[in-house]
Amino acid sequence: FFVLGSNVPRMSSGIQIKPKTAVQKSKTSSPLPCSPEPPIKPQPKPSDKLNPKTIDPFGAHSRPPSAFAAIYAKGGIPCRLVHGSVKHRLQWECLPETVPFDPLLVTLAEGLRETKHPYTFVSKEGFKELLMVEGAAEKAIPLLPRLVPVLKAALAHSDDEVFGRGLDALVQLSAVVGPSLNDHLKHLLTNLSRRLMDKKFREKITVALQKLEQYGGKVS
């Protein structure tokens, strides 16, 4: 039962039959809008793991060096770390007795806040050895107004090792300048009392306070 004059076959009921090829083509050319294909994620390149910027753009590689590190790199600290098989030591380019305390002692005190090697060792040992030279008291006392704020910053540091170096340096300074430090202790006791609540520092701080009292005399 066909209708003349038309290439499209029709049933007697009038229902038009579409060619099979047309139906298949429509299915392949127009995907369903509700089921889009998942986007293809780009695979990371192996070199990305080696690039610090892709790991942490605000990491240590992007930070400028500290003031102490910059001075050390330019040769402004007249001593260098010498690695030993058992113990490290400092090698001075000239006798420590001939080195001006101003500004070196203050610079070494600022280096106590460093957290990287070799700055941690150089600042701690350099500060200690400079205070051991003959006539250190006369050279250090005029610098107390500049040294105390720097030591206070070390004692207020969140890093435990920095705090420990600051506490050691404070006791070393007190042993050299004696009662001259008494007028400045009020600026440091607050930071010490905060750490006194920490069990791991309680004994060390107590010993340090006893030494400050010993070196400072009855006034302290």
C-alpha positions as CSV (number, residue, x, y, z in Angstrom):
1,F,0.0,0.0,0.0
2,F,1.9,3.0,-1.3
3,V,1.0,6.6,-2.2
4,L,2.1,7.5,-5.7
5,G,4.3,10.5,-6.3
6,S,6.3,10.1,-3.1
7,N,9.6,8.4,-2.5
8,V,8.8,8.0,1.2
9,P,6.8,4.9,1.9
10,R,3.6,5.3,3.9
11,M,1.4,2.8,5.6
12,S,-2.2,2.7,4.8
13,S,-3.0,4.3,8.1
14,G,-1.0,7.4,7.0
15,I,1.9,6.9,9.4
16,Q,5.2,8.0,7.8
17,I,8.2,5.7,8.2
18,K,11.5,7.4,8.4
19,P,14.5,5.9,6.7
20,K,16.7,3.9,9.2
21,T,19.8,5.9,8.2
22,A,18.3,9.2,9.2
23,V,17.4,7.9,12.7
24,Q,20.9,6.6,13.3
25,K,22.4,9.9,12.1
26,S,20.3,12.0,14.4
27,K,21.4,9.9,17.4
28,T,25.1,10.3,16.7
29,S,25.1,14.0,15.8
30,S,23.1,15.4,18.7
31,P,24.1,14.0,22.1
32,L,21.8,14.4,25.1
33,P,22.3,17.8,26.8
34,C,21.9,16.3,30.3
35,S,24.9,14.0,30.1
36,P,27.8,16.0,28.9
37,E,31.2,14.3,28.5
38,P,33.5,14.8,31.5
39,P,36.2,17.4,30.8
40,I,39.7,16.0,30.4
41,K,42.0,17.2,33.2
42,P,45.5,18.1,32.1
43,Q,48.1,15.7,33.4
44,P,50.8,17.4,35.6
45,K,54.2,17.6,34.0
46,P,57.1,15.8,35.8
47,S,58.9,19.1,35.9
48,D,56.2,20.7,38.1
49,K,57.5,18.7,41.1
50,L,60.9,20.2,40.7
51,N,59.7,23.8,40.3
52,P,59.4,25.5,43.8
53,K,56.9,28.0,42.5
54,T,54.3,25.2,41.8
55,I,54.8,23.8,45.3
56,D,54.7,26.9,47.4
57,P,54.9,30.4,45.8
58,F,55.4,31.9,49.2
59,G,58.1,29.5,50.3
60,A,61.7,30.2,51.4
61,H,62.9,30.4,47.8
62,S,60.8,33.5,47.1
63,R,61.7,35.3,50.4
64,P,64.5,37.8,50.4
65,P,67.4,37.0,52.8
66,S,67.3,38.4,56.3
67,A,69.4,41.3,57.3
68,F,71.8,39.0,59.1
69,A,72.1,36.6,56.2
70,A,72.7,39.5,53.8
71,I,75.5,40.9,56.0
72,Y,77.0,37.5,56.4
73,A,77.0,36.9,52.7
74,K,78.8,40.2,52.0
75,G,81.5,39.4,54.5
76,G,80.2,41.8,57.2
77,I,80.7,39.1,59.9
78,P,84.4,38.6,60.4
79,C,84.2,34.9,61.3
80,R,83.2,31.7,59.5
81,L,82.0,28.3,60.6
82,V,84.6,25.6,60.5
83,H,83.1,22.1,60.3
84,G,84.9,19.6,62.6
85,S,84.5,15.9,62.8
86,V,83.2,16.1,66.4
87,K,82.5,19.8,67.1
88,H,82.0,22.9,65.0
89,R,83.9,26.1,65.7
90,L,84.3,29.7,64.5
91,Q,87.4,30.9,62.7
92,W,87.9,34.7,63.1
93,E,89.5,36.6,60.2
94,C,91.1,38.8,62.8
95,L,91.5,38.7,66.6
96,P,88.1,39.2,68.3
97,E,89.9,41.7,70.6
98,T,90.4,44.0,67.7
99,V,86.9,43.9,66.3
100,P,84.7,46.9,67.1
101,F,81.7,45.9,69.2
102,D,79.6,48.5,67.5
103,P,77.8,47.3,65.5
104,L,79.0,43.7,65.4
105,L,77.7,42.7,68.9
106,V,74.3,44.1,68.0
107,T,74.3,42.3,64.6
108,L,75.2,39.0,66.2
109,A,72.4,39.5,68.7
110,E,70.0,40.0,65.8
111,G,71.2,36.8,64.3
112,L,70.0,34.9,67.3
113,R,66.5,34.9,65.6
114,E,67.8,33.0,62.6
115,T,66.5,29.5,62.1
116,K,68.8,28.3,59.3
117,H,72.3,26.9,59.3
118,P,75.0,28.3,59.5
119,Y,73.5,31.5,60.8
120,T,72.2,29.9,64.0
121,F,75.7,28.7,65.0
122,V,77.6,31.8,63.8
123,S,75.3,34.2,65.7
124,K,75.2,32.2,68.9
125,E,78.9,31.3,69.1
126,G,80.0,34.7,67.8
127,F,78.0,36.6,70.4
128,K,79.4,34.4,73.1
129,E,83.1,34.6,72.0
130,L,82.9,38.4,71.5
131,L,81.8,38.8,75.1
132,M,84.8,36.8,76.3
133,V,87.4,39.2,75.1
134,E,89.3,41.5,77.4
135,G,87.5,44.7,78.1
136,A,84.2,43.4,76.9
137,A,82.2,45.1,79.7
138,E,83.4,48.6,78.7
139,K,82.5,47.9,75.1
140,A,79.1,46.3,75.7
141,I,77.6,48.6,78.4
142,P,77.1,51.5,76.0
143,L,75.3,49.2,73.6
144,L,72.7,48.0,76.1
145,P,69.9,50.3,74.9
146,R,70.3,48.6,71.5
147,L,71.0,45.1,72.7
148,V,68.0,44.7,75.1
149,P,65.3,45.2,72.4
150,V,67.0,42.7,70.2
151,L,67.2,40.1,73.0
152,K,63.6,40.8,73.9
153,A,62.6,40.0,70.3
154,A,64.5,36.7,70.6
155,L,62.8,35.9,73.9
156,A,59.4,36.6,72.3
157,H,60.0,34.4,69.3
158,S,57.7,31.4,68.8
159,D,60.6,29.1,67.9
160,D,61.8,27.2,71.0
161,E,65.4,27.2,69.8
162,V,65.4,30.9,69.2
163,F,64.1,31.5,72.7
164,G,66.8,29.2,74.1
165,R,69.6,31.1,72.3
166,G,68.1,34.4,73.5
167,L,68.0,33.2,77.1
168,D,71.6,32.0,76.9
169,A,72.8,35.3,75.4
170,L,71.0,37.3,78.1
171,V,72.8,35.3,80.9
172,Q,76.1,35.8,79.1
173,L,75.5,39.5,78.7
174,S,74.5,39.8,82.4
175,A,77.7,38.0,83.5
176,V,79.8,40.6,81.6
177,V,78.0,43.9,82.3
178,G,76.7,43.0,85.8
179,P,74.5,45.6,87.5
180,S,74.4,47.8,84.4
181,L,71.7,45.5,83.1
182,N,69.4,46.0,86.0
183,D,67.6,49.0,84.6
184,H,66.7,47.0,81.5
185,L,65.5,43.8,83.1
186,K,61.9,45.1,83.4
187,H,61.7,45.0,79.6
188,L,62.6,41.3,79.6
189,L,60.8,39.7,82.5
190,T,57.4,39.6,80.8
191,N,58.7,37.3,78.1
192,L,60.4,35.1,80.6
193,S,57.3,34.8,82.8
194,R,55.3,33.7,79.8
195,R,57.6,30.9,79.0
196,L,57.9,30.0,82.7
197,M,54.5,28.3,82.4
198,D,56.0,25.8,79.9
199,K,57.3,22.8,81.7
200,K,60.2,22.2,79.3
201,F,61.6,25.7,80.0
202,R,60.7,26.1,83.7
203,E,64.0,24.8,85.1
204,K,66.2,26.6,82.6
205,I,64.4,29.9,83.2
206,T,64.6,29.5,86.9
207,V,68.4,29.0,86.7
208,A,68.7,32.0,84.4
209,L,66.8,34.2,86.8
210,Q,69.0,33.1,89.7
211,K,72.1,34.0,87.6
212,L,70.6,37.4,86.7
213,E,70.1,38.0,90.4
214,Q,73.6,36.9,91.2
215,Y,75.3,39.1,88.5
216,G,73.0,42.0,89.1
217,G,73.5,42.2,92.9
218,K,71.0,43.2,95.6
219,V,69.2,45.8,93.4
220,S,68.1,43.1,90.9
